[in-house]
């Protein structure tokens, strides 16, 4: 295998697409597709432009929902391409062809669904909803990009992708995430090889954030009952 040095403008070798919902200043919902995301336990790391409307909303409210679309939702996600909730459109986005869109849900043809813990709505059509709160933000490079650390406080999963016979497992053979690779949409292919890591019981990965989310729910129910 021969390798040649190159300098690609982006390094999007393949990551899941996230529809990130936040609340605008007037309480309306913003919905932004992004794919600079990864998870560590019940924590997520999100990379967003510092001047993006989603970044502004997240810093102001401290809440969001990470909606994970399946590959069948690619057309709906693509309708949000080159749109921004910022008005006026930031100069750098304007030169790339972005336009302001005030109702992202309508633009995409998606349905807002009330969340249980946070204010931003979920996307009903997405098989996975991760309600989250902001734990920290970190400037990257010259500060034009921010890395957001969010803590998941509630997970909703469509029954169709649950692992049969379990209460807390996702079936990877049923879950078909939408993948962004070098600005193009892809789906997953079939499993290529059994994973030795899969022999580790998933319960051994459970961290303290799960119990923290449960405790918060108990406290909230107690307060509501007073």
N, C-alpha and C positions, 0 to 999 in steps of 0.2 A: 504494500500500500504506500503510495507516494503522497507526501504532504507538501503543500505550497503555502508560503506565508501570504496572508491577506488581511485587509482591514475593513470588515463589514461594518456598516453604519449602525446596525443593531445586532444583538446577540439573542434573538428570540428563537432558541432551538426547539421550543415546544413546551408551552405551559397552559394549564386550564384557563378558560375564559371565565371571568367573574362579572356579573351585573351588580354593581355596587350602588345600593340605594341609600340616600341621605336626605335630610330635610333642609330646604332653603329657608331664608330669613322669614318669609311670609307663611311658613308652615307647609308649603307645597312640596311635593316629592321630586327629587332629582334622581336620575338613573343613568349610570355611566358604565360602559363596557371597559374592562381592563384585564390585563393578563400578567402583570408583574406581581404575582402573589404566590406565597407558599405557606405551609402550615407546620407548626411544631406543637404537638399535643393539641390543646384547645387554645392555642395562640395562632394568630395569623400575621404575616408580614406583608404589607401592601406598599408598592412603589407608585407614587403619584406626583405629577408636576405640582410644584408649590403654588402656582397661580390657578390651578384647576378649580372649578366650582366645587367638585367633590372634596378636594383637600380643604378648601375654605369651610365647607359645611362640617366636615369631620372635626376640624380644629375647634369650631365654634360650639358644636353640640356634643361631641364626644360619643356619638352613636352612629351605627350603620348596620346594614344587612348585606351579607355576602350571599348573593343568589347564584347558584351554579347551574347554568343551562346545559341541557343535553345537546348532542350534535344535531338533533332534529330542529333545534331553535336557531340555527345559524342565520336564516333569512331575517328573523326578528332582531337578532343582535346586530346584523349588518345595517339595519335601518337607522341605528344610532351612530353609525360611523360618520365622522366629520360633523358632529353636532356637539354643542356645549351649552351648559346652563348659564354660562357667564354672559352678561350683557352690560357693556359692550364686549365683543369677542376679543380676547387678548391678541396683541399683534402677531405673536409667533404662530398662534392657531389660525389667525385670519390668512396669513400667507400660505398656509397649508390647505386652505379651502373650507375651514370650519364655519358653520353658521349657528346663530343662537336658536335654541329650541326650548320653549317654556314647558311643554308637556311631553316628557320623554316616554312615558307609558303609552300615551296615545300614538305617538310617532312610531313606536315599535309594535303596536298592536298587542300589548301585554296588559295583564290585569293586576292592579294593586290589591294586596291582601294584608289586612291588619296584622301587625306583629304582636307578640305577647309581652315582651319585656322592653323593647326600645320603640321610639317614635317612628322611624322610617318604615315604610311598608315593605312587605315581601313581594316577590313576583310569583303569582300563583302558578304559572306554567313551568317554573323551574323545579326540578325534582329535589333539589337540596336548598334549604334556607339556613343560614348561619347568622343569628342575631348576635351583635357584638358591641362592645364598648371600647373606647380608646384608652390604652394604657400609657403610651408614650409615642413621641414623634422624634425623628432623627434626621437632620439635614444630610444629604449625600452630595459629595463633590463640592461645587460652588454654591450649593443651597437651592439650585433650581429644581431639584427633585427632593421629595421628603419620603422617608421610610416610616410607615405607621405600624406600630405594634398594637394589635387589637386582641381583646380577650373574648372568646366565644361564651355567650351566656345562655343560649338556647339553640338547639339543633332540631330541625324539622326535615324528615326524609319521606319521600313518596313510598308507599307500600310496595310499589312495583319493583323497587331496587333493593329492598331489604333481603337479607339472607334468610331463607326459610328455616324455621325452627329456632331462630335466635331473636333476642329482643334488642340487641345493641350492635349488630353487624350489618355492613353493606355488602351486597353481592357484587364483586367486581366484574362478573360476567354479565350482569344486568345493567350496570351503571355505564353509560356511554357518554362521557364528558365531551364538551366541545373544546378543541385544542387550537391554540393560535401558534403557528410556526412561520416565522418570517413574514408576518402580515397576511397569511392565508389561513383559512379555516380547515381543520381536519377533525376526523373522529378517530377513535381507537380501533386498531385491528384486533384479531383474536389473540388470546394468550399465546405467547411464543415459547414459554418454558416454565415449569413449576418453580416456585420460589422457596428457597430454604427458610427465609424469614417468615413465611406464612405458617411455619410450624410453631412459632411462638404465639401462645394465646394472647389475643388482643387485650384482654383484661389486664395483662401485665404492663400495658402502656398507659393505663389510666393515671392521670396526674391530679394534683390538688385543685385545679381549676374546675373540674367536674363537681367536686363536693362544694366548692365555693358557689357555683351556680345554683346548686340544690339548696344551700343554706339561704341564699338570697331569695329564692322562691318561697321558702317557708316563712321568712320574715315578712315578705310582701303579703302573703295570705293572712298572717296574723294581724298586720296593720289594717287590712281591708275588713277584717271581722270585728274590729273594735267599734 
